């Protein structure tokens, strides 16, 4: 859709999800959606509530995970 309608993606993951669950969601849902849409701009709301150090979220990502996903998004964005 050229106007951005129906182009937001939410991927709910259960508490305790870590690198593996996030990687699967990224590779199976996020990457194909970006490839399909071919955006001119990718904005990332990068809160850290998925961090293992956040006491409220119960997620298990590390700084290396955040860095890896950011690197992957940059590489993906360079293709468009």
Secondary structure, 3 states (H helix, E strand, C coil): CCCCCCCCCCCCCCCCCCHHHHHHHHHHHHHHHHHHHCCCCCCCCCCCCCECCCCCCCCCECHHHHHHHHHHHHHHHCCC
